[in-house]
Amino acid sequence: MNRVYVCSCFGITEQQVKKHAADGACTPRQIASASKAGTDCGSCVRRIQALLGRGSCPRRELADQGMPVLSEVLAEAGADQREAVEYGTAGREAA
């Protein structure tokens, strides 16, 4: 099986990004919250955007209502809700 890496910094593959998208991640920021992809050098963000496409998000209504839509994905990734909200600092050391 060929693995096509989207994020070299964290070893995130296209398949992983697609799984997070299927689980409800609709934006590169939500993919980053679930996998860290795009939070280091940022060179993969455009590729993540391309994989997500411009289609409808199956859980956008829940997100718009402020409901948690990535709780299962975050639990699998070992991240807590606070890290997901603090996108700019999730997975990084304080300066």
N, C-alpha and C positions, 0 to 999 in steps of 0.2 A: 504494500500500500504506500503510495507516494504521499508524503506530508508536505503541504505547501504552507510555509510559515508566513504569517502576516506580521507578527511582532517578533523580531529577532531578540530584542532585549529580554523578553520574558518567555520566549519559546511558545507563543500562542499560534495555533494553526487556523487555517480557514475553517476547518470542520468545527473547531471549538467556538469560533465566532458565530458560525451558523447555528450551533446548538444554543448558545446564549440568546441569539435572536429569536429562535423558535420558542425559547422559554420566556420571552417577553421583553428582552432588551431592544429598544427601538432607536437608540442614539449611540454614537461613539462614547459618550460619557457613561451611559449605562453599561456598555461593553467594558469600559475601563473599570467601573465599579465591580463588575463581576470577575474580571480576569487580570487587571492591571495593564492590559494592552493599551498603548497610547499614552501612558503616564510617564515614560522616561524620555526618550529622545523625540517622540512625536511623529516620526517619519511614517508610521503605519496608519495614522488617522484617516488619511484619504482612502487608503485601501479598505479600511473598515467601513467608511461611508459608502464606498462602492458596493461592498458586500451587502450592506443593509438596504441599499436602493432607496427609492422614493415612494415605495408602496405604503399601504396603510399599516399601522401598528395594531396588532390584535388586542393589545392591552392599554392603548393610549387613553381610553375613557377612564380606566381605573387610575392611571397616573394623573390625569387632569383633575380627578377628584381627591388627589392626595393619598390614595390607597397604595400600600406597598405591593408592587408587582414583581419584584425580583427576589423575594425572601428565600425561595428555594435555591436559586442560583447563588445568592450570597452565602447561604449556609454551606453549600457544596464547596465554595471557594474559600471558606474559612474566614470570611470578612464579616464584620458586624455592621449593623445599620449605621452607626456613627461614621465609619470609614466611607461608606457609600455616599453619605451626604457631604462629607468633607472631601470632595473629589480632588481638590488641589493638593491635599496633604496625604491622601490615602496611599500607603505603601512607600512613603518617603520619610526620611529622617528630618527632624526640625533643624533649621539652619541656625 
